[in-house]
Amino acid sequence: MKTIIRWTLQQRRWYTVWWTLGVTAFIALELAFYPSFKNQAAQLNQAFQQIPPAVKALIGDSGNYFSPDSYLNSRVFYLVVPLLFAILMIGLGSSLLAREEQDGTIELLLARPIKRGGLLLGKALSGLIITGMIALVGLISCIVLSKAVGLPNTVYEISAAMLLSYLLCLVFGAFAFMLTAVSGVTRGLAIGLSTFLFVASYVLTGLSTAVHWLTWPAKFLPYYHFDPQQMLSGHFTWKPVIGYTLAIVVFYFIGWLGFRRRDIS
């Protein structure tokens, strides 16, 4: 399994580098505008109040859009970071196994003294390492840049918000990984279905604030329980963290059951 992890990390080394640079650049771009907005917060908030509630919900508004907590939430953690991480993790989750299957090299991997479960675990851990490194660099960048532009949030608060964002998107990545592992048919649908789940989760959660009958179905979607604003305000809660972690484990277990039994020739 260690060989699988080393080989996968070697294969994805430039992928990891470019994604790390991209995430850092987007975070820097969003935070760079804070000093300009800070001096005009009162006027901008008045204008922002005219926007419909459903639109505000889609960007993570919590009342005072240009306060430090709300700015960091709406401009970085509610949409930008989850969007980048979702693209990263859905793409990675759907290709960790699919690349070898499409190249016809997965049989060579399984010809080694390794069980299917070991191969699947090695690929999953490789994905966690890659995404974890990218998220860690993004976190460090966010902390440093937040201090540089004068945002008062603590390291603990920013770290909690980043952790929540990471786990949210890891749910969609694990879903894509599960689909590629279960069968050849679902493998082809992995990116499309995972992306649809992410977009539907985001849109329905935003619309549920204005269309009340959407609240009930939205509760079953990951984005509904995603509230980085609470973390940035210093109110850490374990409930969404535990919920996302359980979903990731369940998706992996389903993928493991399917991968053990499927024909990969």
C-alpha positions in Angstrom: 0.0 0.0 0.0 2.9 2.4 0.7 4.1 1.8 -2.8 0.7 2.7 -4.2 0.7 5.9 -2.2 4.2 6.9 -3.2 3.5 6.2 -6.9 0.3 8.2 -6.9 1.9 11.1 -5.2 4.7 11.0 -7.7 2.2 10.9 -10.5 0.3 13.9 -9.1 3.3 16.1 -8.0 2.8 18.8 -10.6 -1.0 18.6 -10.2 -0.5 19.3 -6.5 1.8 22.2 -7.1 -0.4 23.9 -9.6 -3.5 23.4 -7.5 -1.7 24.8 -4.4 -0.7 27.9 -6.4 -4.2 28.3 -7.8 -5.9 28.1 -4.4 -3.4 30.5 -2.8 -3.8 33.0 -5.7 -7.6 33.0 -5.4 -7.5 33.5 -1.7 -5.0 36.3 -2.1 -7.2 38.0 -4.7 -10.3 37.9 -2.5 -8.5 39.2 0.6 -6.7 41.9 -1.3 -9.9 43.9 -1.7 -10.7 44.0 2.0 -8.9 47.3 2.8 -10.9 49.1 0.0 -14.2 47.7 1.3 -13.4 48.4 4.9 -13.4 52.2 4.5 -16.8 52.1 2.8 -18.5 49.4 4.8 -21.4 51.5 6.0 -22.4 52.8 2.5 -21.9 49.4 0.9 -24.0 47.7 3.5 -26.9 50.1 2.8 -26.7 49.3 -0.9 -26.4 45.6 -0.2 -29.6 45.6 1.8 -31.6 46.1 -1.4 -30.5 42.7 -2.8 -33.2 39.9 -2.5 -32.7 37.6 0.5 -32.3 34.5 -1.8 -29.4 36.2 -3.6 -27.8 37.1 -0.2 -28.1 33.5 0.9 -26.2 32.3 -2.1 -23.2 34.3 -1.1 -23.3 33.5 2.6 -24.7 36.8 3.8 -25.4 36.9 7.6 -26.5 40.5 8.0 -23.5 42.8 8.0 -21.9 41.8 4.8 -18.8 43.9 5.1 -18.0 43.2 8.8 -14.7 41.2 9.1 -16.4 37.9 9.9 -19.0 38.3 7.2 -16.5 39.5 4.6 -14.2 36.5 5.2 -17.2 34.2 5.2 -18.9 35.5 2.0 -15.8 36.3 -0.1 -13.7 33.3 0.8 -15.2 30.4 2.8 -18.8 30.2 1.7 -18.3 30.0 -2.0 -14.7 30.6 -3.4 -12.9 28.0 -1.3 -15.7 25.3 -1.5 -16.0 25.9 -5.2 -12.2 25.4 -5.7 -12.1 22.4 -3.4 -15.1 20.8 -5.0 -13.6 21.0 -8.4 -10.3 19.6 -7.0 -11.8 16.8 -5.0 -14.5 15.7 -7.5 -11.9 15.6 -10.3 -9.3 13.8 -8.1 -11.8 11.4 -6.6 -13.1 10.4 -10.0 -9.7 9.8 -11.5 -7.7 8.1 -8.8 -8.8 4.7 -10.0 -10.2 5.6 -13.4 -6.8 6.6 -14.8 -5.4 3.1 -14.3 -8.5 1.5 -15.6 -8.6 3.6 -18.7 -4.9 3.0 -19.3 -5.3 -0.7 -18.7 -2.6 -0.7 -16.0 -4.9 -1.5 -13.0 -4.4 -5.3 -13.7 -0.7 -4.8 -13.3 -1.2 -3.2 -10.0 -3.4 -6.0 -8.8 -0.9 -8.5 -10.1 1.4 -7.4 -7.3 1.0 -8.9 -3.8 -1.8 -6.5 -2.8 -5.5 -7.0 -2.2 -8.2 -5.0 -3.9 -9.0 -3.4 -0.5 -5.4 -2.4 -0.1 -5.3 -0.8 -3.5 -8.5 1.1 -2.8 -7.3 2.3 0.6 -3.9 3.3 -0.9 -5.7 5.4 -3.5 -8.0 7.0 -1.0 -5.2 7.9 1.4 -3.2 9.4 -1.6 -6.2 11.6 -2.3 -6.4 12.7 1.3 -2.7 13.5 1.4 -2.9 15.5 -1.9 -6.0 17.5 -0.9 -4.8 17.9 2.7 -1.5 19.5 1.5 -3.3 21.9 -0.8 -5.8 22.8 2.0 -3.0 23.3 4.5 -1.1 25.7 2.2 -4.4 27.5 1.5 -5.0 27.8 5.3 -1.5 29.2 6.0 -1.9 31.7 3.1 -5.4 32.7 4.4 -4.0 33.3 7.9 -1.0 35.3 6.8 -3.0 37.4 4.3 -5.8 38.0 6.8 -3.4 39.4 9.2 -1.7 41.5 6.5 -5.0 43.2 5.4 -6.1 43.8 9.0 -8.8 41.1 9.5 -9.1 40.4 13.2 -10.0 36.7 13.0 -7.9 34.3 15.1 -5.9 31.4 13.7 -8.3 29.1 15.5 -11.3 30.6 13.8 -9.8 30.6 10.3 -8.6 27.0 10.8 -12.0 25.9 11.9 -13.7 27.5 8.9 -11.1 25.9 6.5 -11.6 22.5 8.1 -15.3 22.7 7.6 -14.9 23.8 4.0 -12.4 20.9 3.4 -14.7 18.3 4.9 -17.7 19.6 3.0 -16.0 19.2 -0.3 -14.4 15.9 0.7 -18.0 14.6 0.9 -18.4 15.3 -2.9 -14.9 13.9 -3.6 -15.7 10.7 -1.7 -19.0 10.4 -3.6 -17.1 10.6 -6.9 -14.5 8.1 -5.6 -17.3 5.7 -4.6 -18.9 5.9 -8.0 -15.6 5.1 -9.8 -15.1 2.1 -7.5 -18.5 0.5 -7.6 -18.8 -0.3 -11.3 -17.7 0.8 -14.8 -21.1 2.2 -15.4 -21.1 4.6 -12.4 -17.5 5.4 -13.1 -18.5 7.2 -16.3 -21.1 9.2 -14.3 -18.9 10.2 -11.4 -18.0 13.7 -12.4 -21.4 14.6 -13.7 -23.4 13.2 -10.7 -21.0 14.6 -8.1 -21.0 18.1 -9.7 -24.8 18.0 -9.9 -25.0 17.1 -6.2 -22.7 20.0 -5.3 -24.6 22.6 -7.4 -28.0 21.3 -6.3 -26.9 21.3 -2.7 -25.6 24.9 -3.0 -28.6 26.3 -4.9 -31.3 24.6 -2.9 -29.7 25.7 0.4 -29.7 29.3 -0.8 -33.2 29.2 -2.2 -34.6 27.5 1.0 -34.3 30.9 2.9 -36.9 32.4 0.5 -38.8 29.3 -0.6 -39.8 27.6 2.6 -41.0 24.3 1.2 -37.4 23.7 -0.1 -36.1 23.7 3.5 -37.1 20.0 4.1 -35.3 18.5 1.1 -32.4 20.9 1.5 -31.8 19.4 5.0 -30.6 16.2 3.4 -27.9 18.0 1.4 -24.4 18.8 2.7 -24.4 22.5 2.0 -27.4 23.1 4.2 -25.3 22.3 7.3 -22.4 24.4 6.1 -21.9 27.5 8.2 -18.4 28.9 8.2 -19.7 32.1 9.6 -20.3 30.4 12.9 -16.7 29.1 13.0 -15.3 32.6 12.1 -17.4 34.1 15.0 -15.7 31.7 17.4 -18.6 29.3 17.9 -17.1 26.0 16.9 -19.6 23.1 16.5 -18.8 19.5 16.0 -22.2 18.5 14.5 -21.4 19.2 10.8 -17.8 18.0 11.2 -19.1 14.6 12.5 -21.8 14.5 9.9 -19.5 15.1 7.0 -16.9 12.6 8.4 -19.6 9.9 8.7 -20.8 10.6 5.1 -17.2 10.3 3.8 -16.7 7.0 5.7 -20.0 5.6 4.4 -19.2 6.5 0.8 -15.8 4.8 1.1 -17.4 1.7 2.6 -19.9 1.4 -0.3 -17.1 1.9 -2.8 -15.0 -0.8 -1.0 -17.9 -3.3 -1.1 -18.5 -2.6 -4.8 -14.8 -2.7 -5.8 -14.2 -6.1 -4.1 -16.9 -7.7 -6.3 -16.7 -6.0 -9.7 -15.1 -7.2 -12.9 -12.3 -4.7 -13.8 -10.9 -6.6 -16.8 
